[in-house]
Amino acid sequence: MHEYSIVQSLMAHIEAHAREHKAIAVHRVSVRIGELSGVEPELLRTAYDLVKERTLCADAPLDITAVGARWACRSCGSPVEQGLALRCRECGSPARLVEGDEILLDRIELEVADV
């Protein structure tokens, strides 16, 4: 289950960011997961729920936004439909993946002490 190691890295990043801003708690964590990332969202959520105990994220829910794969022509930028040949119908150039393979920490909601 590589989702567990992804969550451990995610948690290390969140905790470093929280320390940098002198946060006393994390209230919400949002991530974007591409359909071609190789990550199962529900396994990621389960791993997060296990890892977050006794951390600043203990009460923070994990919001997951699924990102569909999107392809575009390398030359002219025209969209290329998924499931068809990954070539542009306009100019014949190969397509490139525009989005859908990402694993991104999108947002962290922190609580900081009054200064």
C-alpha positions as CSV (number, residue, x, y, z in Angstrom):
1,M,0.0,0.0,0.0
2,H,2.1,2.9,-1.3
3,E,-0.7,5.3,-0.2
4,Y,0.7,5.0,3.4
5,S,4.1,6.3,2.3
6,I,2.4,9.1,0.4
7,V,0.5,10.1,3.5
8,Q,3.7,10.0,5.6
9,S,5.4,12.4,3.1
10,L,2.2,14.5,3.1
11,M,2.1,14.7,6.8
12,A,5.8,15.6,7.1
13,H,5.2,18.5,4.6
14,I,2.1,19.6,6.6
15,E,3.9,19.5,9.9
16,A,6.8,21.5,8.5
17,H,4.5,24.1,7.1
18,A,2.5,24.3,10.4
19,R,5.8,24.7,12.4
20,E,6.9,27.5,10.0
21,H,3.6,29.4,10.7
22,K,3.5,28.5,14.5
23,A,0.2,26.7,14.0
24,I,-1.5,25.0,17.0
25,A,-3.8,22.9,14.9
26,V,-4.7,21.9,11.4
27,H,-8.4,22.1,10.6
28,R,-8.5,20.8,7.0
29,V,-6.3,19.2,4.4
30,S,-7.2,19.2,0.7
31,V,-5.4,17.2,-2.0
32,R,-5.9,16.8,-5.8
33,I,-5.4,13.2,-7.0
34,G,-5.2,12.5,-10.8
35,E,-6.9,9.4,-12.2
36,L,-3.6,8.3,-13.7
37,S,-1.5,8.9,-10.5
38,G,-1.7,5.3,-9.4
39,V,-3.3,6.4,-6.1
40,E,-6.6,4.9,-4.8
41,P,-8.4,7.8,-3.1
42,E,-10.2,5.6,-0.5
43,L,-6.9,3.9,0.4
44,L,-5.3,7.3,0.7
45,R,-8.1,8.4,3.0
46,T,-7.7,5.3,5.2
47,A,-4.0,5.8,5.4
48,Y,-4.5,9.4,6.3
49,D,-7.0,8.5,9.1
50,L,-4.4,6.1,10.6
51,V,-1.4,8.5,10.4
52,K,-3.1,11.7,11.6
53,E,-3.7,10.4,15.1
54,R,-1.7,12.3,17.7
55,T,-0.6,14.9,15.2
56,L,-1.7,18.5,14.5
57,C,-4.0,17.0,11.9
58,A,-5.9,14.7,14.4
59,D,-9.2,16.5,13.9
60,A,-8.6,17.6,10.3
61,P,-10.7,15.9,7.6
62,L,-9.0,15.1,4.3
63,D,-10.8,16.5,1.2
64,I,-9.9,14.7,-2.0
65,T,-10.6,16.2,-5.4
66,A,-10.4,13.7,-8.2
67,V,-8.7,15.1,-11.4
68,G,-9.6,13.4,-14.7
69,A,-6.9,12.8,-17.3
70,R,-6.8,15.5,-20.0
71,W,-4.7,15.3,-23.2
72,A,-3.7,18.1,-25.6
73,C,-1.7,18.4,-28.8
74,R,2.0,19.2,-28.3
75,S,2.0,21.5,-31.3
76,C,-1.2,23.3,-31.6
77,G,-2.7,22.8,-28.1
78,S,-6.0,21.3,-29.3
79,P,-7.7,19.0,-26.9
80,V,-7.3,15.3,-27.7
81,E,-10.0,12.9,-26.6
82,Q,-9.0,10.2,-24.1
83,G,-9.6,6.6,-25.4
84,L,-8.7,7.5,-29.0
85,A,-5.3,7.5,-30.6
86,L,-3.3,10.1,-28.7
87,R,-2.7,12.2,-31.8
88,C,-4.2,15.5,-32.8
89,R,-7.0,15.4,-35.3
90,E,-6.1,18.8,-36.5
91,C,-2.3,18.5,-37.2
92,G,-1.4,14.9,-36.5
93,S,1.1,15.7,-33.7
94,P,1.4,13.5,-30.7
95,A,-0.6,14.4,-27.6
96,R,0.7,15.2,-24.2
97,L,-0.9,14.7,-20.8
98,V,-2.1,18.1,-19.5
99,E,-3.4,16.9,-16.2
100,G,-4.5,13.7,-14.5
101,D,-1.3,12.2,-13.1
102,E,-0.8,14.6,-10.2
103,I,-0.8,14.2,-6.4
104,L,-1.0,17.7,-5.1
105,L,-1.4,19.2,-1.6
106,D,-3.9,21.8,-2.6
107,R,-4.8,23.5,0.7
108,I,-4.0,23.4,4.5
109,E,-6.2,25.3,6.9
110,L,-4.2,26.2,10.0
111,E,-5.1,27.6,13.3
112,V,-2.5,29.9,14.7
113,A,-2.3,31.4,18.2
114,D,-3.1,35.0,18.6
115,V,0.1,37.0,18.7
